[in-house]
Amino acid sequence: MVVALGAPGAATATPPAAAIETRQCTRDAYDGRPVEAGRACQRFELQAEALDLRTAFINQPIEVPGLRPRFGTWLGLTEERAQLAVRFGHGPKRPSSLRRPVHDVLTDRPGAPESSASTGNAARH
């Protein structure tokens, strides 16, 4: 898995971008490459967070069929295919998404008390 880095715009505030790519695969010969691309993206995002960087997906060059090959050419990809595109840089920290307590989510633990989700009880334990 290679992360190809695009250069930031010269003398602009354009943040750099990363494209996570895999060797091309067909639907008939699916071998998990898009899953590996997702894992690489997750590692990239976690490392960016550790470095106090912010990230945002750039979907258009991946999702628009006419743009995807041109985007790959711009990145210099030949036998690879860009699976995800992400811009990154410095910016304000966004609030974390809300999470339910673990005991409200895990219900199949041996000896665990019933959670509010399984009993229909909205009150917290």
N, C-alpha and C positions, 0 to 999 in steps of 0.2 A: 504494500500500500504506500503510495507516494502522495505527499501533499505538495502540490505545485503552487508556489506563491506568485501572485501578481504584484507588480510594483505599484506603489501609490502614485497618484497623478503628480506630475512635476509642479512644484510651487502651488499646490492646491491643498484643500483640507480633505481630499478623498482618502479614506482609510485603505490600507492594503486588504487584499482578498486572498483566500485560500480555496483551492478546488480539490476536493477529495475524489480520487479517480480509481478505477479498477480496469483491468483488461476487459475488453468487450466480451459480453456473453449473450447468448440468445435464450429465448424462452425454452427452447428444446434442450439446451445444454446448460441449464441453470446450475450453478455450483456454489451458491452462497456468497458470491462476490458483493452484491449490494448489501448483504448483512455485514460483511467485513467493512464496507465503506461506512456503514452506520456506527460500527464500533470505533473506527478510526476517528470519526467526527466526534463521538462522545469523549474520547481521550483528548482530542484537540480542544474541545470546549472546557473540559476539566482543567487542562493545563493553562488555558487562557484565564480562567477564573483564579487559579493559583497565582498568576502573574498580575492580577488586578486589571485584566483587559476585558472589554465587553465584546460580544459577538452578535451578529444578526445574519440570518439566512438571506441569500440573494436567490430567489426562486426563478425569476424569469429566464435567465440563460439556460437553465436545466429543463424547465417545463415547456417552453415554447419550442416545438419541433424544428422550426427553421433556424432558431438561434443556437441550439445545442451543438451542431457540428461546427459552426463558426466559432463558438466559444472554445471548443476543443482545439481548433486550429490556432486560435489566439494564444492558448496555453502551450502550444507545441506538442499536443498529444497526437500520437499516430495510431497505435494499437490499443490505446486506453480510451476510456469513456468517463467524462466527468459525471459523478453521481450526486454530489452536493457542492454548493458554493456558499462560502461564508465570508463576510467582511469582519474585520476586527480592529480594535483600537481602544483608545482611552475614552471614557465617558462616565456619566453618573451611574452609580449602582442602583439597580432596579430592585423593588421589593421581592422577596422570595414568595413563591406560590404557597398557598395554605396547604397544610398536611394534616391528615387525621392521625390520632395516636395509633401506634402500631397495634395495640391490643384491640382496637376497633376494626382492624383490617384482617389480622390473622385469626381464623376461626377454627382451624383444624389441628391445633396444638393439643397433644395428649394432656389431659388434666387441667386445661385452661378453662377459666370461667366463661360462660356465654357472654358474647359481646353485645353491645346495644344494637348492632346491625342485625344480629341473628334473632334477637328477642323482640325487635320492633320498638324497643324503649329508646327514646331520644335523649334521655338523661345520661350524663357522663358518669363513669364509675369513680 
